[in-house]
Every structure is written in C-alpha cells, then in structure tokens.
Amino acid sequence: MSELTGGCLCGAIRYTASGEPAHHALCHCSDCRRSAGATFVGWALFPKERVTISGEPVDYESSPGTHRQFCGRCGTGLFFLSDAVFPGQIDIQSATLDDPDLLPPQASIQMDDAPAWIDDVASLPRFARFPG
C-alpha cells in the first residue's frame, strides 16, 4: 500500500497517509465510544511525518497530553495524538478513509469496555439498506 486518502464529511479537512500503518485496530474503550458516538472506532496508526493534513482540525485535549482532533464545521472525528501513548505518531479514524476496504482491521482492543452485546452483532438480521 503506497498511499491512503481520506477526510471529513464536509470536505473541509483532507489527509494523505503513506506506507503501511503500524496497526489498524477497532477500539471499544469508553472514551472512543463517547467521542465518536459509536460502538467502536477504527484507528490506523502512522508516523506523523507520513501524514499530510490540509485544513485546520479543531483540537480537544480529552485527557492530559491526549488530543482528539475533528472538523469544526461538520464534527467528523479524525485524529488521535498522544506522545505518552504513541510518541511521534498519529492515529487516524479509519472510517474517514476514502476507500476503507483498502485497510481491513487487524484486531479489536479495549474489549473490557465493550457493551456486553457486541459478540452478538454478527448474528443480527442484515439489510442492504433500511428494512422495508
């Protein structure tokens, strides 16, 4: 994989990440769930020097030294930075990739925080669009 592109819902922020990520994990921690308003959040970790960002994301320090960045216009969550956890690296929310099929997840993490029903999701009825 040479280059991944993505951005926010409204297009105000775009990014390019080159090379392979260190990991692509689905995080179930309560901070990620609350920040995204989702059951889990996919994160692809890249060295900062391999990521180019156009536009100005809003920065929120969710805990000391931990920064979550998002689009100030449409609210799309985009980046996670923490020198204590991932020095010199940036985690990109993989749902914002232009083609998320290019980067399948490799693991689910923070499963102790996941809702108890998460293991049953695969057995739910599936519909291509809204059910009729």
Residue frames as a rotation matrix with the C-alpha (Angstrom) as fourth column:
MET 1
0.593 0.805 0.000 0.00
0.805 -0.593 0.000 0.00
0.000 0.000 -1.000 0.00
SER 2
-0.401 -0.826 0.397 1.55
0.821 -0.516 -0.244 3.28
0.406 0.229 0.885 -1.01
GLU 3
-0.974 0.076 0.213 -0.96
-0.133 -0.955 -0.266 5.99
0.183 -0.288 0.940 -0.13
LEU 4
-0.303 0.919 -0.252 -4.29
0.951 0.308 -0.019 6.31
0.060 -0.245 -0.968 1.66
THR 5
-0.872 0.103 0.479 -6.53
-0.042 -0.990 0.136 9.37
0.488 0.098 0.867 1.41
GLY 6
-0.194 0.864 -0.465 -9.50
0.938 0.302 0.171 10.50
0.288 -0.403 -0.869 3.42
GLY 7
-0.876 -0.075 0.476 -11.25
-0.015 -0.983 -0.183 13.37
0.481 -0.168 0.860 5.09
CYS 8
-0.795 0.602 -0.068 -14.24
-0.005 -0.118 -0.993 14.68
-0.606 -0.789 0.097 6.92
LEU 9
-0.122 0.882 0.455 -17.89
0.778 0.369 -0.508 14.61
-0.617 0.292 -0.731 5.85
CYS 10
0.750 0.506 -0.426 -17.98
0.213 -0.795 -0.568 18.19
-0.626 0.335 -0.704 4.54
GLY 11
0.619 -0.567 0.544 -14.56
0.734 0.169 -0.658 18.09
0.282 0.806 0.521 2.83
ALA 12
0.907 -0.265 0.326 -13.01
-0.321 -0.938 0.131 20.94
0.271 -0.223 -0.936 4.85
ILE 13
0.157 -0.873 0.462 -10.25
-0.829 0.138 0.542 18.61
-0.537 -0.468 -0.702 6.10
ARG 14
0.896 -0.013 -0.444 -8.43
-0.288 0.743 -0.604 16.12
0.338 0.669 0.662 3.88
TYR 15
0.314 -0.847 0.430 -5.42
-0.702 0.098 0.705 13.93
-0.639 -0.523 -0.564 4.61
THR 16
0.637 -0.278 -0.719 -2.98
-0.442 0.633 -0.636 11.60
0.632 0.723 0.280 2.92
ALA 17
0.488 -0.515 0.705 -1.09
-0.623 0.360 0.694 8.83
-0.611 -0.778 -0.145 4.73
SER 18
0.379 -0.432 -0.818 1.75
-0.781 0.325 -0.534 6.99
0.496 0.841 -0.214 3.02
GLY 19
-0.665 -0.700 -0.260 3.05
-0.521 0.685 -0.510 3.49
0.535 -0.204 -0.820 3.63
GLU 20
-0.100 0.575 -0.812 1.70
0.382 0.776 0.502 0.81
0.919 -0.260 -0.297 5.93
PRO 21
0.425 0.263 0.866 0.22
-0.667 -0.556 0.496 1.69
0.612 -0.788 -0.061 9.31
ALA 22
-0.705 -0.645 0.295 1.78
-0.652 0.426 -0.627 0.20
0.279 -0.634 -0.721 12.45
HIS 23
-0.849 0.517 0.112 -1.66
0.419 0.787 -0.452 -1.20
-0.321 -0.337 -0.885 13.21
HIS 24
-0.585 0.801 0.127 -5.35
-0.522 -0.492 0.697 -0.88
0.620 0.341 0.706 12.40
ALA 25
-0.891 0.215 -0.400 -7.44
0.435 0.660 -0.612 -1.69
0.132 -0.720 -0.682 15.45
LEU 26
-0.011 0.946 0.325 -11.10
0.108 -0.322 0.940 -1.34
0.994 0.046 -0.099 16.41
CYS 27
-0.921 -0.389 0.021 -11.17
0.059 -0.192 -0.980 0.37
0.385 -0.901 0.199 19.81
HIS 28
0.011 0.960 -0.281 -14.06
0.506 0.237 0.829 -0.27
0.862 -0.151 -0.483 22.19
CYS 29
-0.725 -0.326 -0.606 -12.91
0.685 -0.259 -0.681 1.99
0.065 -0.909 0.411 25.06
SER 30
0.213 0.900 -0.379 -15.49
0.917 -0.319 -0.241 4.29
-0.338 -0.296 -0.893 26.59
ASP 31
-0.150 -0.321 -0.935 -13.53
0.048 -0.947 0.318 7.43
-0.988 0.003 0.157 25.61
CYS 32
-0.973 -0.225 -0.056 -13.51
-0.054 -0.015 0.998 6.48
-0.225 0.974 0.002 21.92
ARG 33
-0.470 0.868 0.162 -17.17
0.871 0.426 0.245 5.42
0.143 0.257 -0.956 22.02
ARG 34
0.287 0.603 -0.745 -18.25
0.716 -0.651 -0.251 8.70
-0.636 -0.462 -0.618 23.60
SER 35
-0.423 -0.540 -0.728 -16.02
-0.079 -0.778 0.623 10.82
-0.903 0.321 0.287 21.40
ALA 36
-0.992 -0.028 -0.126 -17.38
-0.129 0.116 0.985 9.23
-0.013 0.993 -0.119 18.20
GLY 37
-0.172 0.977 0.127 -20.90
-0.856 -0.085 -0.510 8.44
-0.488 -0.196 0.851 19.36
ALA 38
0.251 0.148 -0.957 -20.33
-0.753 0.651 -0.097 4.91
0.608 0.745 0.275 18.03
THR 39
0.981 0.183 0.065 -19.99
-0.187 0.796 0.576 1.38
0.053 -0.578 0.814 19.38
PHE 40
0.361 -0.930 0.065 -16.31
0.615 0.290 0.733 1.26
-0.701 -0.225 0.677 18.40
VAL 41
0.811 -0.198 -0.550 -13.79
-0.455 -0.806 -0.380 3.34
-0.368 0.558 -0.744 16.45
GLY 42
0.731 -0.599 0.325 -11.25
0.682 0.647 -0.342 2.10
-0.005 0.472 0.882 13.92
TRP 43
0.760 -0.570 -0.312 -7.76
-0.405 -0.791 0.459 3.59
-0.508 -0.223 -0.832 14.31
ALA 44
0.754 -0.609 0.247 -4.83
0.602 0.489 -0.631 3.32
0.263 0.625 0.735 11.87
LEU 45
0.746 -0.520 -0.415 -1.51
0.118 -0.511 0.852 4.41
-0.655 -0.684 -0.320 13.38
PHE 46
0.653 -0.539 0.532 1.08
0.615 -0.033 -0.788 6.22
0.442 0.842 0.310 11.21
PRO 47
-0.326 -0.788 -0.522 4.29
0.885 -0.449 0.126 8.16
-0.334 -0.421 0.844 11.89
LYS 48
0.389 0.525 -0.757 3.40
0.323 -0.847 -0.422 11.88
-0.863 -0.081 -0.499 11.83
GLU 49
-0.356 -0.621 -0.699 5.91
-0.421 -0.561 0.713 12.56
-0.834 0.548 -0.062 9.06
ARG 50
-0.957 0.036 0.288 4.00
0.256 0.577 0.776 10.22
-0.138 0.816 -0.561 6.73
VAL 51
0.001 1.000 0.018 0.68
0.977 0.003 -0.213 12.07
-0.213 0.018 -0.977 7.15
THR 52
-0.963 -0.184 0.196 -0.21
0.236 -0.927 0.292 15.31
0.128 0.328 0.936 5.36
ILE 53
-0.147 0.936 -0.321 -3.28
0.895 -0.012 -0.446 17.22
-0.422 -0.353 -0.835 6.53
SER 54
-0.848 0.015 0.530 -4.99
0.262 -0.857 0.444 20.02
0.461 0.516 0.722 4.61
GLY 55
0.314 0.899 0.305 -7.45
0.039 -0.333 0.942 22.17
0.948 -0.284 -0.140 6.54
GLU 56
-0.622 -0.516 0.589 -7.39
-0.487 -0.334 -0.807 23.00
0.613 -0.789 -0.043 10.23
PRO 57
-0.019 0.632 -0.775 -8.82
0.477 0.687 0.548 20.38
0.879 -0.359 -0.315 12.59
VAL 58
0.413 0.227 0.882 -10.11
-0.668 -0.583 0.463 21.51
0.619 -0.780 -0.089 15.97
ASP 59
-0.475 -0.681 -0.558 -8.07
0.009 0.630 -0.777 20.12
0.880 -0.374 -0.293 18.86
TYR 60
0.599 0.628 0.497 -9.66
-0.578 -0.091 0.811 18.80
0.555 -0.773 0.309 22.07
GLU 61
-0.601 -0.799 0.004 -7.41
-0.525 0.391 -0.756 17.68
0.602 -0.457 -0.655 24.92
SER 62
0.345 0.857 -0.382 -9.51
-0.316 0.489 0.813 14.77
0.884 -0.159 0.440 26.20
SER 63
0.914 -0.210 -0.348 -7.04
0.398 0.287 0.871 13.98
-0.083 -0.935 0.346 28.99
PRO 64
0.610 -0.705 -0.362 -3.64
-0.432 -0.679 0.593 15.48
-0.664 -0.205 -0.719 29.87
GLY 65
-0.420 -0.892 -0.164 -1.38
-0.548 0.105 0.830 15.12
-0.724 0.439 -0.533 26.82
THR 66
-0.612 0.306 0.729 -4.03
0.608 0.772 0.186 13.29
-0.506 0.557 -0.658 24.78
HIS 67
-0.536 0.350 -0.768 -5.54
-0.497 -0.866 -0.048 15.16
-0.682 0.356 0.639 21.85
ARG 68
-0.197 0.580 0.790 -8.52
0.776 0.585 -0.236 14.25
-0.599 0.567 -0.566 19.68
GLN 69
-0.764 -0.110 -0.636 -8.94
-0.230 -0.874 0.428 16.29
-0.603 0.474 0.642 16.52
PHE 70
-0.163 0.821 0.548 -12.08
0.809 0.428 -0.402 16.77
-0.564 0.378 -0.734 14.48
CYS 71
-0.606 0.061 0.793 -13.62
0.601 -0.617 0.507 19.00
0.521 0.784 0.337 11.83
GLY 72
-0.844 0.247 -0.477 -15.02
0.237 -0.626 -0.743 22.16
-0.482 -0.740 0.469 13.38
ARG 73
-0.675 0.616 -0.407 -17.60
-0.736 -0.518 0.436 22.51
0.058 0.594 0.803 10.59
CYS 74
0.060 0.744 -0.665 -19.18
-0.610 0.555 0.566 19.04
0.790 0.371 0.488 10.34
GLY 75
0.428 0.114 0.897 -17.90
-0.897 0.171 0.406 17.41
-0.107 -0.979 0.176 13.56
THR 76
0.836 -0.128 -0.534 -16.23
-0.102 0.919 -0.380 14.38
0.539 0.372 0.756 11.96
GLY 77
0.690 -0.644 0.331 -13.65
-0.333 0.123 0.935 12.81
-0.643 -0.755 -0.129 14.30
LEU 78
0.835 -0.399 -0.379 -10.32
-0.385 0.070 -0.920 12.40
0.394 0.914 -0.095 12.52
PHE 79
0.064 -0.969 -0.240 -7.13
-0.068 0.236 -0.969 12.10
0.996 0.078 -0.050 14.58
PHE 80
0.993 0.073 -0.093 -5.77
0.081 0.147 0.986 10.99
0.085 -0.986 0.140 17.97
LEU 81
0.194 -0.971 0.141 -2.39
-0.037 -0.151 -0.988 12.18
0.980 0.187 -0.065 19.24
SER 82
0.963 0.003 0.268 -0.65
-0.268 -0.030 0.963 11.28
0.011 -1.000 -0.028 22.49
ASP 83
0.200 -0.970 -0.139 3.12
-0.688 -0.038 -0.725 11.48
0.698 0.240 -0.675 22.94
ALA 84
-0.219 -0.239 0.946 2.78
-0.917 0.382 -0.116 9.33
-0.334 -0.893 -0.303 26.07
VAL 85
0.438 0.504 0.745 0.96
-0.235 0.864 -0.446 6.52
-0.868 0.020 0.496 24.24
PHE 86
0.608 -0.177 0.774 2.18
0.753 0.437 -0.492 6.87
-0.252 0.882 0.399 20.63
PRO 87
0.222 -0.564 -0.796 5.21
0.057 -0.807 0.588 9.21
-0.974 -0.175 -0.147 20.52
GLY 88
-0.635 -0.553 -0.540 5.77
-0.397 -0.366 0.842 10.77
-0.663 0.749 0.013 17.10
GLN 89
-0.901 0.349 0.257 2.70
0.430 0.647 0.630 9.08
0.054 0.678 -0.733 15.66
ILE 90
-0.612 0.783 -0.114 -0.87
-0.755 -0.621 -0.212 9.95
-0.237 -0.044 0.971 14.71
ASP 91
-0.713 0.511 0.481 -3.88
0.437 0.859 -0.265 7.66
-0.549 0.022 -0.836 14.84
ILE 92
-0.822 0.460 -0.335 -6.36
-0.563 -0.569 0.599 8.22
0.085 0.681 0.727 12.00
GLN 93
-0.155 0.849 0.505 -10.02
-0.392 0.416 -0.820 7.25
-0.907 -0.325 0.269 12.32
SER 94
-0.883 -0.367 0.292 -10.22
0.055 0.538 0.841 4.66
-0.466 0.759 -0.455 9.57
ALA 95
0.002 0.949 0.314 -13.94
0.803 0.185 -0.566 5.24
-0.596 0.253 -0.762 8.90
THR 96
0.540 0.166 -0.826 -12.85
-0.142 -0.948 -0.283 8.52
-0.830 0.270 -0.488 7.29
LEU 97
-0.609 -0.762 0.221 -10.79
0.051 0.240 0.969 6.79
-0.791 0.602 -0.107 4.59
ASP 98
-0.258 0.479 -0.839 -12.00
-0.926 -0.369 0.074 7.37
-0.274 0.796 0.539 1.02
ASP 99
0.248 0.292 -0.924 -11.77
-0.567 0.817 0.106 3.60
0.786 0.497 0.368 0.49
PRO 100
0.202 -0.160 0.966 -11.98
-0.962 0.150 0.226 1.79
-0.181 -0.976 -0.124 3.85
ASP 101
0.979 0.176 0.103 -11.75
-0.151 0.966 -0.212 -1.58
-0.136 0.192 0.972 2.07
LEU 102
0.481 -0.868 -0.121 -8.04
-0.240 0.002 -0.971 -0.88
0.843 0.496 -0.207 1.46
LEU 103
-0.584 -0.713 0.387 -7.31
-0.511 -0.048 -0.858 -1.29
0.631 -0.699 -0.337 5.17
PRO 104
0.374 0.735 -0.566 -9.09
0.043 0.596 0.802 -4.18
0.926 -0.324 0.191 6.92
PRO 105
0.488 -0.174 0.855 -8.88
-0.845 -0.341 0.413 -4.10
0.219 -0.924 -0.314 10.74
GLN 106
-0.221 -0.717 -0.661 -6.34
-0.346 0.691 -0.634 -6.39
0.912 0.089 -0.401 12.40
ALA 107
-0.726 -0.060 -0.685 -7.67
0.567 0.511 -0.646 -6.51
0.389 -0.857 -0.337 15.97
SER 108
0.470 0.776 0.422 -10.31
0.116 -0.528 0.841 -5.39
0.875 -0.346 -0.338 18.44
ILE 109
-0.619 -0.748 -0.241 -8.88
0.421 -0.057 -0.905 -3.67
0.663 -0.661 0.351 21.52
GLN 110
-0.885 0.219 0.411 -10.15
-0.456 -0.586 -0.670 -2.44
0.094 -0.781 0.618 24.90
MET 111
-0.430 0.744 -0.511 -12.76
-0.005 0.565 0.825 -5.21
0.903 0.358 -0.239 24.88
ASP 112
-0.673 0.180 -0.718 -13.28
0.738 0.240 -0.631 -4.87
0.059 -0.954 -0.294 28.65
ASP 113
-0.754 0.382 -0.534 -15.14
-0.132 -0.885 -0.447 -1.61
-0.644 -0.266 0.718 27.85
ALA 114
-0.878 0.413 -0.241 -17.26
-0.239 0.058 0.969 -3.04
0.414 0.909 0.047 25.00
PRO 115
-0.054 0.930 0.363 -21.02
-0.999 -0.048 -0.026 -3.41
-0.007 -0.363 0.932 25.52
ALA 116
-0.381 -0.079 0.921 -21.93
-0.422 0.901 -0.098 -6.96
-0.822 -0.426 -0.377 26.59
TRP 117
0.555 0.753 0.352 -23.99
0.000 0.424 -0.906 -7.45
-0.832 0.503 0.236 23.41
ILE 118
0.170 -0.524 -0.834 -21.12
-0.874 -0.472 0.118 -6.79
-0.455 0.709 -0.539 20.98
ASP 119
-0.772 -0.526 0.357 -20.43
-0.346 0.819 0.458 -10.51
-0.533 0.230 -0.814 20.42
ASP 120
-0.194 0.804 0.563 -23.99
0.513 0.572 -0.640 -10.99
-0.836 0.165 -0.523 19.15
VAL 121
0.011 0.211 -0.977 -23.82
-0.505 -0.843 -0.188 -8.30
-0.863 0.495 0.097 16.43
ALA 122
-0.806 -0.412 -0.424 -22.77
-0.563 0.317 0.763 -10.74
-0.180 0.854 -0.488 13.69
SER 123
-0.838 0.517 0.172 -25.94
0.524 0.852 -0.010 -12.77
-0.152 0.082 -0.985 14.25
LEU 124
-0.281 0.762 -0.583 -28.35
-0.055 -0.619 -0.783 -9.83
-0.958 -0.188 0.216 13.78
PRO 125
0.480 0.486 0.730 -30.50
0.736 0.230 -0.637 -9.68
-0.477 0.843 -0.247 10.64
ARG 126
-0.570 -0.732 -0.374 -28.77
0.295 -0.607 0.738 -7.78
-0.767 0.311 0.561 7.80
PHE 127
0.624 0.748 0.227 -30.28
0.571 -0.238 -0.786 -5.46
-0.534 0.619 -0.575 5.22
ALA 128
-0.171 -0.687 0.706 -28.57
0.975 -0.221 0.021 -3.84
0.142 0.692 0.708 2.22
ARG 129
-0.657 0.088 0.749 -30.44
-0.055 -0.996 0.069 -0.61
0.752 0.004 0.659 3.04
PHE 130
-0.651 0.502 0.570 -33.21
-0.735 -0.226 -0.639 0.32
-0.192 -0.835 0.516 5.52
PRO 131
-0.885 0.378 0.271 -35.58
0.386 0.922 -0.024 -2.62
-0.259 0.083 -0.962 6.02
GLY 132
-0.753 0.639 0.159 -38.94
-0.170 -0.423 0.890 -2.31
0.636 0.643 0.427 4.30
